Amino acid sequence: MNSKQLVLLAEAIADKGVAVLRFTCKGLNLKYRTKVYTKVVEFLLASSYGIKICILAGRSMGSRAAVNVANENESTDISASIIGVICLSYPLYPPESPDKIRDAPLYNLSCPVIFISGEKDEMCKRERMESVLKRMSRADMHWIQHAGHDLIDKSVGLEATVNMIADKVFLWCSKICPEIALPVAATEKKRKQTPPLTSVRKSKRGERSDLLARDEDEESVRAASLGTSANSSYKRISSRKRKRSIWAKGNRDTESM
């Protein structure tokens, strides 16, 4: 839950104005994890944040749980609120057991899904995954070069990889829910109209006027998710108007843990 990669990723997405809720669930019982994940979604949608839609996400086993939540709630009240699933390092099969493929739940998804995996992932070889994608109608795929199941491009490092993933996730979310990008566009327009900080005059004591917080109360939160821990990636959200949706970020545990 508190791995540096997931914390940085949650913060990077939150910095784009997307509300991110992380939560964790101990143990490797997929059925139990799916049940807990569902309760988190129900709690979130019933909260005072005014969340109406959410995009589920998870890493490794957490992505399997996210897929199950989307599939098992087709006939429940939360079904209409789940508009997409993000699978980070989806474990298509156990390590060294490529014949035990876990593709069946993927074909049952009725909402859009994006997979982000490392090209060298020992639990999701590219050729096997691409054969699965051909049988899916609403799936997108993004491969991280030089990365394994840890989802870190060794040629650029952790932080650069996180930024790449955050950008890809945000663009995909904007595609399935265009309103996500609206606040960002409005903020960028305002920034272009605002004089740069270097043009601000200093006072007699050399203190500069504070323009750093000029957008803090005006940026609205777009679509978002759930994720790996209630202790939050609401990094800046508390000072903004968080009104729309929430992205669900699954937990980081891998199949081999």
N, C-alpha and C positions, 0 to 999 in steps of 0.2 A: 504494500500500500504506500509506503513512504520511500520507495526507491527513487533515486535522484531523477531517473528518466521520466517516471510518471508524474512526479511533482513538477518538473520543468514543463512537461507537455500540458498538464492542466493549467499551469500559469500562463503559458504561451497562448492557449486557446481563450482563457479568461481575459487576457490583455486585448483580444480582438472584440471584446464585448459580449462573449458568450458565457452564460452562467454554467459553471461546471461543479457537479457534486461528485466527490469520490467516496467510495465506501469499500470496506473489505469484508471478507467472509472466510473464516478459517476452515480448513479441511478440504479434502478432494472429492467429496460426495457431490456430484453434479446435480442430482435431484434436489438436495438441500440448498445448494447455492442458487439454483433457479428459483426456489421458493423464497429465499431471502431477497433476491433481486426484485422479484415481483412485489414484495412488501415495501421495498424502498420506493419503487415507482408509484405505488398506490399512496404512500405517505406524501410523496412529493406533489402529486397532482391534487391532493386534498389540503395541501399547506396554504398558508396565507400569501405565498409569493405570486399567486395568480398564474401559475404555469398551466398552459393548455395543451402543449405538444412537447414531445421529448424524442431524442435520438439516443438509442441505447448503444453502449460501447463496452468493450472488454478487451483485455489482453490475454492471450493464450487460453487457459481454461475459462477465464472470465468472458472471452468472446463466445465460447460454446454456451455459457449460461445466458448471455445476451440474446443469442439466436433462439434458445429455448423459451425465454420470456416472450419474445415476439410471437413465436409459434403457438405457445400454450395459452395465450390470452386473446386469441382470435374472436372468441365469443363473449368476452368480458367487457366491462365498462371502460377499461383502459386501452382497449384495442385501437380506438380512433385517435388516441393521443400519441401512439407510437408510430412515427413516420419514417424511421430508418434505423439501420444497425451498422455500427462500425466495428470491424473485426481486426484487431492488431495481433499479428503473429498467430493466426488461427491454426491450431494443431490438427491438420487434416488426418494425421495418423500418429500413433505412438512412435517414439524413437526406435529405429531399426526394425519397424514392423509396418512397412508400407502397404501390406495387404489388408490390414485392419483399418480401412478407410472410413472416415466419419463424415461422409458427405450427405447422407439421407436427410438430416434436418435442414440442410441448406436449400434443398429443392422445395421445401414446404413454405419458405418465406414468401409473404405476399407484399412486403414493403421493400424499398431499395436497400441495398447493402454494398459496402465497400470493404475490400480486404487490403490490408497493408502488411506485407511480409518481406523478410529478407531473402535475397536471391539464394543464399546458402543455408536457409532454414532446413535443418535435418528432419523436421516434422511437417514440411510442406514444400516438397520439391516442385519446381516451376512447371515441369511437364505434367505432373499429376494434377496440380491445381488448375491449370489451363484446360484440361479435359473436363473438369468439373464445371468451370465457368461457361463452357459451351452449352451446358444444359440448363443454365440459369438465364432468365430474361431481364432481370433488373439488378445485375451485379457489375460493379466496377472493381478494377484491380490496380494496385500500385506496388511495384517492386523496389525495394531499397538495395542499391548496389553494395557489394562487399559486406553485407549484413547477414547474420545468422538468426536464430530464434530470439536473440537478445535485441534485435532490431536496431543495431547501431552500425552505421556505415564507418568502418574502420579507417577509411581514407580521409574522412573529414572530422570525425569525433562525435561525441555525444550531443553537445549543444547544437551543432549544425544539423545533425540528423533530426533532433527534436523540432527544430524550426521548419525543416522540410515537411515533416509529418503534420505539424500544426497547420501549415499553409494548405497542404493537400486536403486535410480534414475540413478546414473552413470553406474551401472552394466547393468541395462536394456537398457540404451542408447547404451552402448558398444555392446550389443547383436544384436540390430537392425541395428547398424552402427559400425562395428568393427574398422574402422579407428579412432574412438574417443579415443580408448585406446592406440593407437600407441605412441603418444607423451609422455604419462605417463610412458610407458614401457622404452622408450629411456632415460627419465629423471632419473628413478630409477636405470637404469644400470650405468649412469654416476655418480650418487651419491655414489654407491657402490665402484666405482673406485677412488673416491675423498677422501683424508685423512679427518678424522673428525676434527671439529673445535678445539677440545681440543689439537690436535697435533701441532697447529700453534704457533710458537714462539712469544713471546711478545717483543716489542721494549724496549729500555732503559727506556722509560717513562711508560712502562707497557701497551702500546696500542697494541691491537691485530690486525693482518692483517684482512682485511674485505673480508671474503669469502661468506658472507650471500647472496650477489647478484650474485653469480657465474652462476646461472641458469636463471636469470631474462630475459635475452635477447635471450635465446635459447629454452625456452619452447614454443611450438606452441599451438594455441588454437584449440580444437577439435570441435566436433559437439555441438550444443547448442540450445538456445531457445529464446523465446520472453517472456514477463511476466508482472509484475504489475507496471512498471513505468520507464519512460524514464530517470529518474534521477538515474538509473544505479546500476548494480552490476558489473560494470567493475572495480572491486577493484584493480586488478593487470593487467588487460588486456591491459591498455594503454602502458605498458612497454614491452609487448610481441608482437609476430607476430600473430595478430588475422586474420586468413585467412579462415576458413572453413565454419562453420555453426553457427547457433545461436538458442538457445533454448528459446522458448517463455513461459514466466511465467505469468499465468493469475492473476487476482487480488483476494484479500482476502475476499471480501465482502461475507457474508453468506446470506442465503435465508431469514433469519428472520430480517435482518437489513432493 
